[in-house]
Amino acid sequence: MLVELKTQKFNYADMAQLNMYVSYYRENMITDGDNAPIGILLCTDATTEMVKYATAGMDENLFVSKYLLQLPTREIFIEFLNKEIKCL
């Protein structure tokens, strides 16, 4: 698993870079019996549309997600949990 942690919002160039790393790893580092490499790009913000088009035609084992720079307040976290419980 290759993980890229970026300190800015999603950029298609970062996705291309991660794709290059995953391709290199697949060609030069994998040994018999290894699973295919997975690439994960973590960034501060990512829109679904931008990620969809930036990853079109790329390796299906590339993933993008956003992370928080700080934890949410207790109230926001409780509100989030209550919404998730209602969806069950």
Summary of the structure (lengths in Angstrom):
residues: 88
radius of gyration: 16.3
end to end distance: 30.9
largest distance: 49.7
contacts: 206
relative contact order: 0.20
helix: 44%
strand: 16%
